[in-house]
Amino acid sequence: MGYFPDWRPATTATVLPDEKLPLAATVPMSLQHLLAMSGSTILAPLLMGFDPNVAVFFSGVGTLIFFVITGGRVPSYLGSSFAFIAVVMAATGFAGGGPNPNIAVALGGIIAAGLVYAAISLIVMAIGSGWVEKLMPPAVTGAIGVSIGLNLAPVAINQLKGTYAHLGVALLTVLCMALVATYGPRATRRVAVLIALVFGYALVLLCGNGLGLIPAIDFGKVAAAPWFGVPNFTTPTFDWTAITLIAPVAIVLVAENLGHIKALGSITGYNMDPYIGRGFLGDSLATILAGFGGGTGVTTYAENIGVMAMTKVYSTLIFPVAAAIAILLGLSPKFGALLQTIPAPVLAGLAVCVFGLIASAMAKIWVDNKVDFSDPRNLFTVGVALVFGAGDFTVTVGGFALGGIGTSTLAALVLYQVLGFGRKPAAARD
């Protein structure tokens, strides 16, 4: 068996990872995955104040790295990880709205997170992933994920503040996304973020540019921007405070990708476990490279898994084509200028939705895995982690500062293991 699969033409409606579609069918499928990733490739960078052109460019480059490292055997597209939002905003002092002037500091922390992630990936490649699952069971991963969502709550609330018109547009955007996600067909629900964004944008065009009731959208920079150009890359700055705040996100990326790769194995019927370590390595290298150029940290996404489960098309060749399209978009300053015109109230509404969904979606881990909250070990681990994360509990020692996400992560990992020492099996305890 070669490093890459010998992709054969698909002959049934279900297209397996080592099968391929004709180019005429591959391109639309690739575009569908890009649309499903709109929440990460467009929204997450804007919420952190990153240049969207650079972020989209590195999401494409990162996907190609992941494709090569995994030997083209794991179908996945890498997008900006929402796990970085809270720590990046804390490290840079960014409150949202427009470009983040301290991106360089965040990039150093993103590189550090990527290096920690890469070290974990090498260990997994050497001895397997069993130790990761033991260290981070569902009670722990759920607690860390929910803490991230709760930690972001004040950011979303601050973005809601403004005039009644600002608040009205934001809340209508929230309502649109909720209605689409609840009542829309399955294909529509996959792009609920994009639909809500377009709805909010159209609302501001009508009420602002059309009726003059709210501030209008200025398209001057869009008209002036060239169609093609090199993205505005940024050089990282390494600051220990930012590094200690952002590096712990590596633990979240490990948990996310472990779950996603196992889910891919389940829906494709292929054993993906041998590629867990390589998947970690591909994602970590993509994150490190993005950090050196001004991009966001990246991760695999459940949205892509949802699209594959819906279409039954699992061909890994879909993703390098999607990556190539993303790179081309990243090389268009006009595309980036258009993204920068997304009104602040629309971004505020989307922030409320997305940050809340981070918490609730991660809580779903507890439900899916039937985490027993009558067990004090789980109860105390989750409780302490949530308080540290939601309260943004920060520990400072000398020049080092570990923020709420870091202390929450550390508390969940350590407390769960400490409370497991010398415990009898559940049946014996009863």
N, C-alpha and C positions, 0 to 999 in steps of 0.2 A: 504494500500500500504506500503510495507516494505521500509527500508532505501535504499537497493539496488534493482534494477529491478529483476524480475523473468525471466531471459533471456530464450526465447523460440527459438527453431530451426527455421532458416529462410526457407521460402517456396517459395519465389519469387526472381527474380534477384536483386531487391532492398532490401537491408538488413537494417532494422531500428535499432535505437540505443539500443532497448531492445530485439534485436534478436541476435543469434549467428551462426557462421559458424563452420563446423567441424574443428578439430585441423589442419588437413592437408591443409586446405585453410586459416586458421587464421595466421599461421606462415609466409607464403609468403606475405600476406597483411601487416603484421607487419614490415617485412623487407622493403617493398615498402615505408612505412611511414618513416622509418629510413633513407632511401636513399633520400627521398624528404627533409629531415631535415638536409642534409649534410652541407648546408650553415651555419646553426646555431651550430650544434653539433660538427663540425670540424673547419670551417673557423673562426667564431667569436672568439673562445678562442685563436686560434693561432695569430690572429691580435692583441689581447690584451696582448699576452705573457703569457697566463694561461697554466697550464699543461693540455693537451688535455684529458689524462686519467681521471683526476679528473672532468673535465667539462662534459665529456660523462657520467661518473658514476653518477654525480648529476642530469643530465638531466633525467636519468632513475628513480632515487629516487624521484625526483620532480614530475615526471609524475604519479608515484604511489600515492604520497601525494594528487595530484590534483584529481585522480580517487576516492580516499577514501572520501575526503572532499565533492566532488560533488555527492557522492552516486552512482558513476558509471553511471551517467545520461548525462554527457557532453562529447562527443567524442573529445579528444584533446591530443596532445603530447607537452610537454614543452621543448623548446630549448633555448639556450643562446640568450638573447635579444641584438640586434645590437644597441639599444638605449644607452647601457652602454659604448660603445666603446670610444666615444669622451671624456666623463668625466673620465673614468678610465685612459686613456692615459694622460689626463691633470693632474689628481691627482697624478699619479705615475711618471710623466716625461718620459714616455716610448715612443720611436720614432718608434717602430716596429722592428721585427727581433729577433728571439730567445726568451728565457725565460725573463719574466719581473721580475727584482730583488725586486721590491717594491709592489708585489701583496698583502701583508698583509695590507697595507694602503688602497688599493682599497676594500678589503673585508669588512673593517669596514664601508665604505660608502655604499656598497651593502646591508649590514645588515640594515643600517639606512633607505635606500630606501624601503626595505622589511617591516620594522616596520611602516613607513608612509602608505604604501600600505595596510597593515593589518588593520590599524586604519580606513582607508577609507572603507575597505570591511565590517567591523563591522557596520559602519553607514549605508551602503547600505543594509545590512541584516536586520537592524532595521526599516528603513523608506523607502526603495526602491531606485531605481537608477535614478529617474527623476531629482534630483538635479545635478547629475553628467552630464547628457545630457544638462542641462541648463547652467552649468558652463563651459562645454567644447563642444560647438557646432562645426560643421565641419570647420568653419573658423579658430577656435582656434586650434583644434587638427591638422589640416593640416599645420598651421603655425609652430607649435612646431615640427612636424615630418620633414618638409622641412628644418627647422633650424638645426636639428641634422645632416642631410645629408650634408648640406653646411658647417657645422662646421668641418666635417671630411675631406673636400676636401684637405686642406693643408697636412694632414697625407698621403693621397693617393699619392699626387704629390711628396712628399719627398721620398716615397718608390719606385717611378719610377726612381729616380736619380741613375745613375751608368754608366756602359759601354754601348756601342751601343748594344752589345749582350744581356745585362740585359734588356735594353729597348725593344729590338726586341722580346724577349720571352714574356715579360709582355704584349706588345701590341697585339701579336698574340693570347695570352690567352684571352684578351678582345674581339678580333674579333671572336674567337671560341664561346665564351659564347653568344655574340650578334647574331651570325648566328644560333646557336641551338635554342635560345629563339625566334627567328623570323621565321625560316623555319622548325624547327623540329616538329614531331607529338606531340600531346598534352602530351602524357606520357613522352616523351623525354624532353619537355620544363620544366616539373616539376623538373627535376634533371639537369638543365643547369649548375649550379655551379659545381656539381660533374663531369660532362662531360668535362667542361673547365679545371678543376683541373687535371683530368687524361690526357687530351691533352697536357697541359703545362708540366706536369711531364714527359710524353713520349718524348716530344721535347727536354727536358734537357738530358734525358737518351741518346737520339740519338746524339745530338750535343756535349754533354759533355762526358759522359761515353764511347760513341762509337767513335766519331770523334775527341774529344779533343779540340774542338773550344771554349768551355766555361767551367767554373768550373764544375767538375763532382759531382754526388751525392755520398756521403759516407754512405755505408750501415754497417759500422763497429758496430755502437751502436745497430742497429737492430739485427744483428747476436748475439751480446752479451746479449741482453735483454731476460729475462725469459718469458715463455708463460703466466704464471699466477703470480700475486703478488698484494699486497695492494697498492693502489694509494698513491702518496706523498701528503698527506693532509697538509694544511697550516693553522696556527692560525691567526685570524684577529688582526689588530692593529687599535685602534680607534683614529683618528686624525680629529679635527674639520674642518680643511680646506678641507680634502677629503670628509667628511660627507656633508658639504654644497655644494660641487660640484656635488656629486653623488645622494644625497637624492631626488632632484627634478625629477629624472627619474621616480619616482613612478607615477607621473601624466601621463607620456607617457604610462606606463604599463596599467594604468586604461583605457586610451583611446583605446589602442590596444585590450585589452581583451573584453571591452564592444562591440566593433565592431565585433570581432570574434564570440562571443557568440550569438549575434543577427544574424550574418550570418549563424551560425549553425542552429538556429531556422528556418531560412528561407528555407534552402536547405533540412532539414529533415522533415519539416512540424510539428515538435514538439515545444511547447512553452518552450523556454529555459530561459525566463526572470526570473522565480522564482529562478534560479540557478546562476544569475549574481553575487550576493554577495558571495555565496559559491565558485564560480569560482575565484573571486578576492582573497578570503581567501586562497584557495588552492595554487594559484600562489605565493602569498606573503609568505606563510610559506615555500614553496619550495625555494624561493629566500633567505630567512633568513637562512635556513639550509645549502644551498650551500655556503653562505658567511662565515659560521662558519667552513667550511671544506676546502675551497680553490676553490670552483666552481664559475661560473659566475651567474649573475642574470638571471632569466629565464622568459619566456613568452609563450603564445600560438602562433601558427603560421598559416598564410594564406596558406602555402604550404600543410599542412594537409587537410585543407578545400578543396583545389583544388583536391587533390587525392581522397577525398571522393566524391566530385561532379563528378569526372570522372568515378569512379568505381561503384558508387551508393551503396557502403558498408559503413554504418554509425555505425556499431556495436561498442559499447564502449569497448567490451572485446578485441578488436584488440590492444588497447593501453597499458594495463598492460603487454601483451606479448612483445610488442616493448620495453617497459621499462626494462623488464628482460634481453632482448638481449643487450641493451645499458649498463646495469650494468655489464654484463659478459665482454663486450668489455673494459669497464673501469678498469676491474680487470686484463687486459692483458698488461703488460709493453711493450711487443713486438709490440702491436697495436699502443701504444703511441709513441714508438720510430720510427715506420714507418711514422706516421703523422709528426713527427719533421723533417723528411727528405724532406718535401715539399720545393722546392727551393724558394729563396727569390723573384726572378722575377715573379714566378707563383703567389705567394701571393700578390705581388704588382699589377698584372693585375686583380686579383679577387677583390682586395680592390677598385680599380677604378670602377669596375662594381657594386659591392654591395653598396658602399657608394653613388654612383650616383642613384642607384635604390631606395635607402631609400628616397632620396629627391623627385624623380619623382613619386614613388608609393604613397607617402603621398600627393603630389600635386593632385593626382587622386581623393582624397577625395573631393576636391573643385569641380571637374568636376562632379563626381557622385551625389553630393548633390546640384548641381546648385547654388553654393555660388555666390551671387550677388556682384561683385566687383565695380559696380557703386555706391554702398552704402559706404559712407565714413567710417562708423563704421568698416566694414570688411576690407576696403582698408588700413586704418591706423593701425589696429590691426596686420594685416599680414605684412605690410611694416616694422613697427618698430621691430617686432619679428624677421624677417629675417635679418635685419641689425645687431641686437644684436647677433644672433646666428652665422651668417657667419663671422662677425668681431670678434667673441669671446670676446664680451664686458664683462669684469670682474669687479665686485664691491667688494672692500675690506673694511671691517669695523672692526677695531681692529684685532683680530685673525681669523675673519670669511672672507671667500672669496667665492663669488657666481660667477661661471664661465659663459661662453657664453650660454650654454644650460639652466642653471638656470635663468639667466636674461631674456633670450628669453621666457622661459616658464612663468615666473612671469609677464613679460610685456604683453604677449598675454592674460593671464587670467584676469589681472587687467584692462587693457585698454579696452577690449571688454565690461566688465561690466560697467565701468565708462562712456563709450560712449553710453550706453544704458539707462542712467538715464533720465526719463522724455520724452523719445522719443515718437512721435506719430507713429501710424501704417504707413506702406509704402504708402498706398493709400492716406492718409491724408497729408503726406509730399509732395507728387507730386502735 
